[in-house]
């Protein structure tokens, strides 16, 4: 698990152990090196700009925001986070 606050609760630990699994936390890391953080930032920015006021509008806005994430965005975020993106 990552170190998200909701993952640190005793209930989470108890449920995982009850399922017979072992709990292993990842070491702390900077969100600056996580491409998904960049992706969520773009999606949330688009959602705020659209400003949906109803459930139906929000669902459409979410679909539109995800559709606006391009392959170029993904490659850029991985490169920015120091992941190799070359085919070699």
ChimeraX attribute file (.defattr): number of C-alpha atoms within 10 A of each C-alpha:
attribute: neighborCount
match mode: 1-to-1
recipient: residues
	/A:1	10
	/A:2	13
	/A:3	12
	/A:4	10
	/A:5	7
	/A:6	10
	/A:7	13
	/A:8	13
	/A:9	10
	/A:10	10
	/A:11	11
	/A:12	13
	/A:13	14
	/A:14	12
	/A:15	11
	/A:16	13
	/A:17	12
	/A:18	10
	/A:19	8
	/A:20	9
	/A:21	10
	/A:22	10
	/A:23	12
	/A:24	8
	/A:25	12
	/A:26	9
	/A:27	8
	/A:28	9
	/A:29	10
	/A:30	6
	/A:31	11
	/A:32	13
	/A:33	16
	/A:34	16
	/A:35	20
	/A:36	14
	/A:37	13
	/A:38	19
	/A:39	17
	/A:40	14
	/A:41	11
	/A:42	16
	/A:43	21
	/A:44	14
	/A:45	12
	/A:46	17
	/A:47	19
	/A:48	10
	/A:49	10
	/A:50	16
	/A:51	11
	/A:52	15
	/A:53	8
	/A:54	9
	/A:55	9
	/A:56	9
	/A:57	13
	/A:58	15
	/A:59	12
	/A:60	14
	/A:61	20
	/A:62	17
	/A:63	13
	/A:64	15
	/A:65	18
	/A:66	16
	/A:67	10
	/A:68	13
	/A:69	14
	/A:70	11
	/A:71	9
	/A:72	9
	/A:73	15
	/A:74	16
	/A:75	16
	/A:76	16
	/A:77	21
	/A:78	18
	/A:79	15
	/A:80	15
	/A:81	15
	/A:82	13
	/A:83	14
	/A:84	11
	/A:85	12
	/A:86	7
	/A:87	4
	/A:88	4
